[in-house]
Each structure stands twice: as structure tokens, then as C-alpha cells.
Amino acid sequence: MSFVEIGPEHDGQRLDNFLIRHLKGVPKSRIYRLLRKGEVRVNKGRVKADTRVKQGDIVRIAPIRVAERGAAPVPGKQLKRYLADNILFEDEGLLIINKPSGLAVHGGSGISLGAIEALRAERPEARFLELVHRLDRDTSGCLMLAKKRAVLLELQAAMQRNQVEKRYQALVKGQWPKGKSTINAPLKKNQLSSGERMVRVDAEGKPSVTHFKIAERYRDASLLQIKLETGRTHQIRVHCQFSGQPIAGDSKYGDEHFNESLRDAGLKRLFLHASNLRFRHPLSGDWVDVEAPLPKELATVLSNLS
């Protein structure tokens, strides 16, 4: 029998989510079975999966065998140095980094080490560190992580209320029309027979709105400033594809011939960068305005196109 006291970093968290994190290596089905059978108690009382634990609660957990886990993945020297040098904002409740292209935000699907695992490995003293939102693996730029549960919940609620301004830069195929400033097209996730996840415009999908502004024109491409009103999976990439002007370097939704033509200009990745975040800090109420500079490899592409 084990007893765990809830600390401030887990105050207000659902009990099932707390157990999933606390009992690493135990299948979720086993955890929910423990809850149904009353083998987990809070302050000696029976509880349900959606019970919210509070600071100071004592969680009693029946003996359970935890699967043997390999050693936690450790970030290499290059990634450690990058993460240390690319902190855009940090205080007692929040961390914002400039995520590089090619680094997943979290492990899974064959990826053992993502940004969150690397940062946790580098900060073993951190009692709480969670992703506020996500970026595609190939997208670079502003990524927020919460160091307190209250900050996580407030920022995620603010994002649902469209109170977090997220801006991106993208290079797309062809000349973007001046009058095309907004795409409002619902998006739906689909899974192919191969298991690959794709998103497409579908009348039965979730409402999705993206705003566009031309930043620079090139002979066969346009640099856009993009503002998200909603935050669906692959939203910018699919809306650009839907418009007939896919993002440069997009291997999933892009134009193969356009991508090939830009390799001579030095493009080796998706040209999509999360450049700006603006929101009110949940703890202080002050405005936070963060900018991630365009990566050198993308700036070089633009220079070669000029």
C-alpha cells in the first residue's frame, strides 16, 4: 500500500490524470480498473476517475506491479545547448522556447525524446512542467510550457476563448491574391489505411479560421504573416493547400514540383514558423509579447529568392 500527498503542482487535477502520470508504466486500463474496484482512495473515501484532487489530499493506492521501463532518454549535448540558448521567456509559472524544426513536442509513435521530455530531463528539480499547446514536428518557433497547473489551465482556457494571439510566417506557392485575407473552412481528421493521419476540409469538420497578410512577394512564391483564430491540427498547412497555394517544403500537403524547385534556394524543411505569441500572463495579468526570430536556414532561402 502506498500513500501520496498531493502537492500544489497537482491541485485541481483529475485523479485519473494524476495516476497516469504518477504510475508510469501501468496501462491506463489497469488504472481505471483500480478506480472502479475502489483500490484507490482519497482521504480514506472511495472516489471516481473525474474527482479533482486538492493540495494536502492523501491518495492511497493498492499495491500494483509497475512494468520495467528502460532508462529515460537523455538529450544530447547539441540539443541541451540549443534549449539553453533558445529560451524566449521564463518566470516562476511559464517557460517559452523557440522550438527547432525536426524536434517533436513530445515522444510517441517511435519518437523517444521530444521537447517536453528533454526539458524535464534537464530540469529534474521541476515538480511540474507541461505543454500548454503543440506545434507540428517540422514547425519551428514559440512553444509554451507551464510550470504550474493553474497557469496551464488558465492559458488553455484563454486559447479556447481566442485570447492568445498566435502568429506565424509561411512561404507559399505562387502569388497570394490581395483580397484573400481569411479562410474559413471546417477541418476533419482522417486516418488512412496505412495508419497515417491526414486532415482535410470537410463540411462535417470543426470550424477553422485562419487570417493571412502578404509580407513579401517573390517570383513564384509569397511570404505570408498568418494569424490563427482557431487551433486545429495542421490548420495552416491544410488551409493553404485548400487555397491552391501550399506551404513550401510540406511533404504531406504540399506540391512536390514546387518543393523541388526551392531546394536550389536551400530549402530543406517545412517553411512554417511560429513567430509571435501575445497574451495576458495568468499570474500577473501583464501582457506577454514574445517573438521568435526567423531561423537562419529560412532567412537564407528568402535571401536566395530575392
C-alpha positions, 0 to 999 in steps of 0.5 A, a space after each residue: 500500500 502506498 500513500 501520496 500527498 498531493 502537492 500544489 503542482 497537482 491541485 485541481 487535477 483529475 485523479 485519473 490524470 494524476 495516476 497516469 502520470 504518477 504510475 508510469 508504466 501501468 496501462 491506463 486500463 489497469 488504472 481505471 480498473 483500480 478506480 472502479 474496484 475502489 483500490 484507490 482512495 482519497 482521504 480514506 473515501 472511495 472516489 471516481 476517475 473525474 474527482 479533482 484532487 486538492 493540495 494536502 489530499 492523501 491518495 492511497 493506492 493498492 499495491 500494483 506491479 509497475 512494468 520495467 521501463 528502460 532508462 529515460 532518454 537523455 538529450 544530447 549535448 547539441 540539443 541541451 545547448 540549443 534549449 539553453 540558448 533558445 529560451 524566449 521567456 521564463 518566470 516562476 509559472 511559464 517557460 517559452 522556447 523557440 522550438 527547432 524544426 525536426 524536434 517533436 513536442 513530445 515522444 510517441 509513435 517511435 519518437 523517444 525524446 521530444 521537447 517536453 521530455 528533454 526539458 524535464 530531463 534537464 530540469 529534474 528539480 521541476 515538480 511540474 512542467 507541461 505543454 500548454 499547446 503543440 506545434 507540428 514536428 517540422 514547425 519551428 518557433 514559440 512553444 509554451 510550457 507551464 510550470 504550474 497547473 493553474 497557469 496551464 489551465 488558465 492559458 488553455 482556457 484563454 486559447 479556447 476563448 481566442 485570447 492568445 494571439 498566435 502568429 506565424 510566417 509561411 512561404 507559399 506557392 505562387 502569388 497570394 491574391 490581395 483580397 484573400 485575407 481569411 479562410 474559413 473552412 471546417 477541418 476533419 481528421 482522417 486516418 488512412 489505411 496505412 495508419 497515417 493521419 491526414 486532415 482535410 476540409 470537410 463540411 462535417 469538420 470543426 470550424 477553422 479560421 485562419 487570417 493571412 497578410 502578404 509580407 513579401 512577394 517573390 517570383 513564384 512564391 509569397 511570404 505570408 504573416 498568418 494569424 490563427 483564430 482557431 487551433 486545429 491540427 495542421 490548420 495552416 498547412 491544410 488551409 493553404 493547400 485548400 487555397 491552391 497555394 501550399 506551404 513550401 517544403 510540406 511533404 504531406 500537403 504540399 506540391 512536390 514540383 514546387 518543393 523541388 524547385 526551392 531546394 536550389 534556394 536551400 530549402 530543406 524543411 517545412 517553411 512554417 514558423 511560429 513567430 509571435 505569441 501575445 497574451 495576458 500572463 495568468 499570474 500577473 495579468 501583464 501582457 506577454 509579447 514574445 517573438 521568435 526570430 526567423 531561423 537562419 536556414 529560412 532567412 537564407 532561402 528568402 535571401 536566395 529568392 530575392 
